[in-house]
């Protein structure tokens, strides 16, 4: 990251390699979150199916 200075503003300029690393890390994190959400969705389906079977036994 470089500091770019002109007559009025001071701004931070992020190089493309640092941006690529950041996007890669965000992508890996999003993939991990997606996989965990998929797992939780399957667990919820199993629980709901189990509850429906129990309810049908009582009817």
Biopython code that builds the backbone (N, CA, C, O; Angstrom):
import numpy as np
from Bio.PDB.StructureBuilder import StructureBuilder

atoms = [
    (1, "UNK", "N", (0.857, -1.157, 0.000)),
    (1, "UNK", "CA", (0.000, 0.000, 0.000)),
    (1, "UNK", "C", (0.908, 1.225, 0.000)),
    (1, "UNK", "O", (1.872, 1.298, 0.762)),
    (2, "UNK", "N", (0.594, 2.162, -0.844)),
    (2, "UNK", "CA", (1.383, 3.374, -0.960)),
    (2, "UNK", "C", (0.537, 4.583, -0.596)),
    (2, "UNK", "O", (-0.677, 4.588, -0.797)),
    (3, "UNK", "N", (1.179, 5.592, -0.067)),
    (3, "UNK", "CA", (0.494, 6.851, 0.205)),
    (3, "UNK", "C", (0.732, 7.775, -0.982)),
    (3, "UNK", "O", (1.875, 8.043, -1.353)),
    (4, "UNK", "N", (-0.354, 8.256, -1.572)),
    (4, "UNK", "CA", (-0.266, 9.154, -2.714)),
    (4, "UNK", "C", (-0.663, 10.541, -2.224)),
    (4, "UNK", "O", (-1.734, 10.717, -1.644)),
    (5, "UNK", "N", (0.198, 11.518, -2.457)),
    (5, "UNK", "CA", (-0.034, 12.861, -1.942)),
    (5, "UNK", "C", (-0.084, 13.840, -3.107)),
    (5, "UNK", "O", (0.811, 13.842, -3.952)),
    (6, "UNK", "N", (-1.109, 14.662, -3.160)),
    (6, "UNK", "CA", (-1.106, 15.770, -4.108)),
    (6, "UNK", "C", (-1.360, 17.056, -3.338)),
    (6, "UNK", "O", (-1.268, 17.063, -2.111)),
    (7, "UNK", "N", (-1.668, 18.110, -4.010)),
    (7, "UNK", "CA", (-1.765, 19.396, -3.319)),
    (7, "UNK", "C", (-2.956, 19.505, -2.381)),
    (7, "UNK", "O", (-2.943, 20.359, -1.494)),
    (8, "UNK", "N", (-3.991, 18.675, -2.536)),
    (8, "UNK", "CA", (-5.171, 18.829, -1.690)),
    (8, "UNK", "C", (-5.501, 17.615, -0.821)),
    (8, "UNK", "O", (-6.034, 17.779, 0.276)),
    (9, "UNK", "N", (-5.207, 16.444, -1.271)),
    (9, "UNK", "CA", (-5.647, 15.253, -0.530)),
    (9, "UNK", "C", (-4.501, 14.283, -0.310)),
    (9, "UNK", "O", (-3.516, 14.271, -1.048)),
    (10, "UNK", "N", (-4.653, 13.486, 0.706)),
    (10, "UNK", "CA", (-3.763, 12.353, 0.950)),
    (10, "UNK", "C", (-4.641, 11.107, 0.840)),
    (10, "UNK", "O", (-5.638, 10.989, 1.553)),
    (11, "UNK", "N", (-4.288, 10.198, -0.027)),
    (11, "UNK", "CA", (-5.095, 9.004, -0.252)),
    (11, "UNK", "C", (-4.208, 7.780, -0.166)),
    (11, "UNK", "O", (-2.994, 7.869, -0.353)),
    (12, "UNK", "N", (-4.802, 6.654, 0.113)),
    (12, "UNK", "CA", (-4.088, 5.391, 0.140)),
    (12, "UNK", "C", (-4.352, 4.654, -1.157)),
    (12, "UNK", "O", (-5.503, 4.486, -1.560)),
    (13, "UNK", "N", (-3.313, 4.225, -1.798)),
    (13, "UNK", "CA", (-3.443, 3.478, -3.045)),
    (13, "UNK", "C", (-3.044, 2.038, -2.766)),
    (13, "UNK", "O", (-1.911, 1.768, -2.367)),
    (14, "UNK", "N", (-3.959, 1.128, -2.974)),
    (14, "UNK", "CA", (-3.717, -0.286, -2.721)),
    (14, "UNK", "C", (-3.296, -0.936, -4.028)),
    (14, "UNK", "O", (-3.959, -0.760, -5.051)),
    (15, "UNK", "N", (-2.217, -1.673, -4.005)),
    (15, "UNK", "CA", (-1.767, -2.308, -5.248)),
    (15, "UNK", "C", (-2.642, -3.500, -5.607)),
    (15, "UNK", "O", (-3.345, -4.052, -4.760)),
    (16, "UNK", "N", (-2.588, -3.884, -6.868)),
    (16, "UNK", "CA", (-3.481, -4.931, -7.371)),
    (16, "UNK", "C", (-3.198, -6.287, -6.742)),
    (16, "UNK", "O", (-4.117, -7.092, -6.594)),
    (17, "UNK", "N", (-1.960, -6.562, -6.370)),
    (17, "UNK", "CA", (-1.635, -7.837, -5.733)),
    (17, "UNK", "C", (-2.302, -7.948, -4.358)),
    (17, "UNK", "O", (-2.840, -8.997, -4.003)),
    (18, "UNK", "N", (-2.262, -6.871, -3.605)),
    (18, "UNK", "CA", (-2.920, -6.882, -2.295)),
    (18, "UNK", "C", (-4.426, -7.044, -2.454)),
    (18, "UNK", "O", (-5.062, -7.749, -1.671)),
    (19, "UNK", "N", (-4.996, -6.397, -3.459)),
    (19, "UNK", "CA", (-6.434, -6.547, -3.713)),
    (19, "UNK", "C", (-6.770, -7.988, -4.089)),
    (19, "UNK", "O", (-7.769, -8.536, -3.625)),
    (20, "UNK", "N", (-5.939, -8.599, -4.927)),
    (20, "UNK", "CA", (-6.181, -9.985, -5.342)),
    (20, "UNK", "C", (-6.125, -10.916, -4.145)),
    (20, "UNK", "O", (-6.951, -11.821, -4.027)),
    (21, "UNK", "N", (-5.165, -10.709, -3.258)),
    (21, "UNK", "CA", (-5.078, -11.544, -2.051)),
    (21, "UNK", "C", (-6.306, -11.358, -1.170)),
    (21, "UNK", "O", (-6.828, -12.322, -0.609)),
    (22, "UNK", "N", (-6.761, -10.127, -1.051)),
    (22, "UNK", "CA", (-7.963, -9.855, -0.256)),
    (22, "UNK", "C", (-9.195, -10.534, -0.834)),
    (22, "UNK", "O", (-9.982, -11.137, -0.105)),
    (23, "UNK", "N", (-9.356, -10.431, -2.160)),
    (23, "UNK", "CA", (-10.501, -11.080, -2.804)),
    (23, "UNK", "C", (-10.414, -12.597, -2.690)),
    (23, "UNK", "O", (-11.438, -13.260, -2.523)),
    (24, "UNK", "N", (-9.217, -13.151, -2.776)),
    (24, "UNK", "CA", (-9.053, -14.592, -2.640)),
    (24, "UNK", "C", (-9.456, -15.041, -1.243)),
    (24, "UNK", "O", (-10.148, -16.047, -1.084)),
    (25, "UNK", "N", (-9.024, -14.298, -0.235)),
    (25, "UNK", "CA", (-9.369, -14.653, 1.143)),
    (25, "UNK", "C", (-10.869, -14.529, 1.369)),
    (25, "UNK", "O", (-11.464, -15.376, 2.036)),
    (26, "UNK", "N", (-11.488, -13.489, 0.823)),
    (26, "UNK", "CA", (-12.937, -13.332, 0.963)),
    (26, "UNK", "C", (-13.658, -14.471, 0.255)),
    (26, "UNK", "O", (-14.661, -14.975, 0.761)),
    (27, "UNK", "N", (-13.159, -14.885, -0.912)),
    (27, "UNK", "CA", (-13.780, -15.986, -1.634)),
    (27, "UNK", "C", (-13.702, -17.284, -0.865)),
    (27, "UNK", "O", (-14.668, -18.047, -0.828)),
    (28, "UNK", "N", (-12.556, -17.545, -0.245)),
    (28, "UNK", "CA", (-12.407, -18.766, 0.550)),
    (28, "UNK", "C", (-13.336, -18.726, 1.755)),
    (28, "UNK", "O", (-13.925, -19.744, 2.118)),
    (29, "UNK", "N", (-13.470, -17.567, 2.372)),
    (29, "UNK", "CA", (-14.362, -17.439, 3.515)),
    (29, "UNK", "C", (-15.814, -17.622, 3.089)),
    (29, "UNK", "O", (-16.585, -18.286, 3.783)),
    (30, "UNK", "N", (-16.194, -17.036, 1.947)),
    (30, "UNK", "CA", (-17.562, -17.211, 1.440)),
    (30, "UNK", "C", (-17.855, -18.666, 1.122)),
    (30, "UNK", "O", (-18.962, -19.142, 1.370)),
    (31, "UNK", "N", (-16.873, -19.382, 0.573)),
    (31, "UNK", "CA", (-17.060, -20.798, 0.273)),
    (31, "UNK", "C", (-17.269, -21.583, 1.563)),
    (31, "UNK", "O", (-18.138, -22.452, 1.623)),
    (32, "UNK", "N", (-16.491, -21.291, 2.580)),
    (32, "UNK", "CA", (-16.625, -21.970, 3.868)),
    (32, "UNK", "C", (-18.003, -21.696, 4.483)),
    (32, "UNK", "O", (-18.653, -22.606, 4.999)),
    (33, "UNK", "N", (-18.434, -20.445, 4.423)),
    (33, "UNK", "CA", (-19.755, -20.088, 4.959)),
    (33, "UNK", "C", (-20.848, -20.805, 4.179)),
    (33, "UNK", "O", (-21.801, -21.311, 4.771)),
    (34, "UNK", "N", (-20.718, -20.852, 2.862)),
    (34, "UNK", "CA", (-21.716, -21.519, 2.023)),
    (34, "UNK", "C", (-21.805, -23.003, 2.347)),
    (34, "UNK", "O", (-22.901, -23.556, 2.444)),
    (35, "UNK", "N", (-20.656, -23.647, 2.514)),
    (35, "UNK", "CA", (-20.654, -25.076, 2.843)),
    (35, "UNK", "C", (-21.299, -25.312, 4.202)),
    (35, "UNK", "O", (-22.045, -26.277, 4.368)),
    (36, "UNK", "N", (-21.026, -24.453, 5.171)),
    (36, "UNK", "CA", (-21.611, -24.609, 6.504)),
    (36, "UNK", "C", (-23.118, -24.382, 6.454)),
    (36, "UNK", "O", (-23.873, -25.091, 7.119)),
    (37, "UNK", "N", (-23.560, -23.404, 5.675)),
    (37, "UNK", "CA", (-25.000, -23.159, 5.552)),
    (37, "UNK", "C", (-25.695, -24.337, 4.888)),
    (37, "UNK", "O", (-26.807, -24.697, 5.276)),
    (38, "UNK", "N", (-25.059, -24.939, 3.899)),
    (38, "UNK", "CA", (-25.630, -26.116, 3.237)),
    (38, "UNK", "C", (-25.776, -27.255, 4.233)),
    (38, "UNK", "O", (-26.798, -27.942, 4.257)),
    (39, "UNK", "N", (-24.749, -27.455, 5.058)),
    (39, "UNK", "CA", (-24.796, -28.499, 6.084)),
    (39, "UNK", "C", (-25.937, -28.225, 7.068)),
    (39, "UNK", "O", (-26.678, -29.138, 7.433)),
    (40, "UNK", "N", (-26.074, -26.979, 7.490)),
    (40, "UNK", "CA", (-27.148, -26.642, 8.431)),
    (40, "UNK", "C", (-28.525, -26.820, 7.805)),
    (40, "UNK", "O", (-29.476, -27.212, 8.482)),
    (41, "UNK", "N", (-28.629, -26.532, 6.512)),
    (41, "UNK", "CA", (-29.904, -26.725, 5.825)),
    (41, "UNK", "C", (-30.286, -28.202, 5.812)),
    (41, "UNK", "O", (-31.447, -28.543, 6.039)),
    (42, "UNK", "N", (-29.313, -29.086, 5.546)),
    (42, "UNK", "CA", (-29.596, -30.526, 5.562)),
    (42, "UNK", "C", (-29.978, -30.992, 6.958)),
    (42, "UNK", "O", (-30.860, -31.837, 7.111)),
    (43, "UNK", "N", (-29.325, -30.451, 7.973)),
    (43, "UNK", "CA", (-29.681, -30.815, 9.346)),
    (43, "UNK", "C", (-31.111, -30.377, 9.665)),
    (43, "UNK", "O", (-31.853, -31.109, 10.319)),
    (44, "UNK", "N", (-31.493, -29.196, 9.209)),
    (44, "UNK", "CA", (-32.854, -28.711, 9.435)),
    (44, "UNK", "C", (-33.867, -29.611, 8.729)),
    (44, "UNK", "O", (-34.924, -29.908, 9.284)),
    (45, "UNK", "N", (-33.551, -30.045, 7.513)),
    (45, "UNK", "CA", (-34.444, -30.958, 6.790)),
    (45, "UNK", "C", (-34.625, -32.261, 7.567)),
    (45, "UNK", "O", (-35.741, -32.766, 7.681)),
    (46, "UNK", "N", (-33.536, -32.803, 8.100)),
    (46, "UNK", "CA", (-33.628, -34.050, 8.874)),
    (46, "UNK", "C", (-34.511, -33.866, 10.103)),
    (46, "UNK", "O", (-35.331, -34.730, 10.415)),
    (47, "UNK", "N", (-34.348, -32.757, 10.793)),
    (47, "UNK", "CA", (-35.142, -32.492, 11.996)),
    (47, "UNK", "C", (-36.614, -32.366, 11.642)),
    (47, "UNK", "O", (-37.467, -32.940, 12.319)),
    (48, "UNK", "N", (-36.919, -31.622, 10.590)),
    (48, "UNK", "CA", (-38.314, -31.436, 10.183)),
    (48, "UNK", "C", (-38.926, -32.755, 9.735)),
    (48, "UNK", "O", (-40.073, -33.046, 10.075)),
    (49, "UNK", "N", (-38.186, -33.557, 8.982)),
    (49, "UNK", "CA", (-38.708, -34.862, 8.567)),
    (49, "UNK", "C", (-38.985, -35.743, 9.776)),
    (49, "UNK", "O", (-40.006, -36.429, 9.826)),
    (50, "UNK", "N", (-38.085, -35.725, 10.745)),
    (50, "UNK", "CA", (-38.296, -36.507, 11.964)),
    (50, "UNK", "C", (-39.534, -36.059, 12.717)),
    (50, "UNK", "O", (-40.304, -36.888, 13.201)),
    (51, "UNK", "N", (-39.729, -34.753, 12.819)),
    (51, "UNK", "CA", (-40.914, -34.233, 13.506)),
    (51, "UNK", "C", (-42.197, -34.613, 12.762)),
    (51, "UNK", "O", (-43.193, -34.985, 13.383)),
    (52, "UNK", "N", (-42.167, -34.517, 11.434)),
    (52, "UNK", "CA", (-43.358, -34.885, 10.662)),
    (52, "UNK", "C", (-43.690, -36.363, 10.804)),
    (52, "UNK", "O", (-44.866, -36.724, 10.865)),
    (53, "UNK", "N", (-42.688, -37.218, 10.856)),
    (53, "UNK", "CA", (-42.940, -38.649, 11.052)),
    (53, "UNK", "C", (-43.571, -38.898, 12.411)),
    (53, "UNK", "O", (-44.494, -39.703, 12.529)),
    (54, "UNK", "N", (-43.081, -38.216, 13.436)),
    (54, "UNK", "CA", (-43.657, -38.394, 14.771)),
    (54, "UNK", "C", (-45.091, -37.897, 14.838)),
    (54, "UNK", "O", (-45.943, -38.518, 15.473)),
    (55, "UNK", "N", (-45.357, -36.764, 14.175)),
    (55, "UNK", "CA", (-46.719, -36.233, 14.161)),
    (55, "UNK", "C", (-47.642, -37.201, 13.435)),
    (55, "UNK", "O", (-48.763, -37.437, 13.886)),
    (56, "UNK", "N", (-47.191, -37.765, 12.316)),
    (56, "UNK", "CA", (-48.026, -38.714, 11.566)),
    (56, "UNK", "C", (-48.291, -39.978, 12.369)),
    (56, "UNK", "O", (-49.331, -40.606, 12.170)),
    (57, "UNK", "N", (-47.399, -40.380, 13.266)),
    (57, "UNK", "CA", (-47.623, -41.560, 14.102)),
    (57, "UNK", "C", (-48.746, -41.322, 15.102)),
    (57, "UNK", "O", (-49.476, -42.246, 15.459)),
    (58, "UNK", "N", (-48.882, -40.072, 15.553)),
    (58, "UNK", "CA", (-49.919, -39.765, 16.533)),
    (58, "UNK", "C", (-51.286, -39.560, 15.899)),
    (58, "UNK", "O", (-52.307, -39.618, 16.583)),
    (59, "UNK", "N", (-51.307, -39.324, 14.601)),
    (59, "UNK", "CA", (-52.596, -39.064, 13.932)),
    (59, "UNK", "C", (-53.262, -40.360, 13.528)),
    (59, "UNK", "O", (-54.351, -40.343, 12.954)),
]
sb = StructureBuilder()
sb.init_structure("model")
sb.init_model(0)
sb.init_chain("A")
sb.init_seg("    ")
for serial, (resi, resn, name, xyz) in enumerate(atoms, 1):
    if name == "N":
        sb.init_residue(resn, " ", resi, " ")
    sb.init_atom(name, np.array(xyz, "f"), 0.0, 1.0, " ", f" {name:<3s}", serial, name[0])
structure = sb.get_structure()
